Amino acid sequence: MENNKNRMQEYWQRNVRILLTLLGLWFAVSYVFGILLVDELNQFRLGGFKLGFWFAQQGSIYVFVLIIFIYVWLMNKLDREFDVHED
């Protein structure tokens, strides 16, 4: 019983670590790249648009959708590892 409780505690710790890492990545892309570093990034162009503008308008949305898929993949892997996956 105690072993199962420890495994579930480890499962949630790793779940929270994954979540915080991905949210940190999203924060970096949307806030840091899209707002704080916009002037430095605007020196470069992507698809005809300044890179800072692109990150603020499109890049953060694309990264957010990518993060959703990464989260699903990582959580499925974690669920299988801890044998809490759905069949």
N, C-alpha and C positions, 0 to 999 in steps of 0.2 A: 504494500500500500504506500509506504513512504517512498519507495523507488519510483512509483508511478507519479506521485506528487512532484518529485524532483524533476522527472522528465517533462512534465507539463509546465513546470516553472521555467525550465530551460527553453522549451518550445516558445513560450510567450516572450521570454527575453530576446530570443533570436528574431521573433516576429517584430517586436518593437524596434530592434536594431535595423532590420530591413526597412521598415516604415520610415524611421528617422533619416536613414541614409538617402532614400529616394526623395523624401520631402526636402532635404538639404540640397539635393541636386536640382530640384524644381525651383527652390528659392534662388540658387545661384544663377540659373538660366533666366528666370523671369525678373528678378529684382536686380541682381548684380550686373548681369550682361545688358538687360533691357533698360536700366535706369542709371546705375552708378557708372558703368563703363561705356555708356552710349557714345560719348564724344570720341573716345579712343577707337571704338569699333567702327564708327562712321567713316574712318579713313579707308575702309575696305568695302567692297561691293559684293553682293550676292544676288544674282538674277536681276541685275540692274538697280537694285535698291541698296541703300547704305546698310551695312551689317547691323549697326545698333538699332536702326528702325526695324529691320527684319526680325531681330530677336524680340523686340518689344511687341510687335504685331503678330508675327507668325511663329517664330522659333519657340516661344514659351508654350504655345498651344501644341505644336508638334512634339515637343519634349514631354509634355504632360500626357499625351496619348501614348507615347512610347513607354513612359514610366508605368502606365496602367498595365501594358502587356508584360513588362519586366516584372512587376509586382505579382501578377498572376502566375507567371512561370516560376518565380522564386518561391512563392507560397505553395504551389503544387509540389515542388521539389521538397520543401520543408515538411509538408503534410505527409508525403510518402516516407520520408526519413523517420518521422515520429509515429507512423502508422495511424494517422488520423484522417487519411484521405477518403474521399467519397468514391464509391465504386461506380 
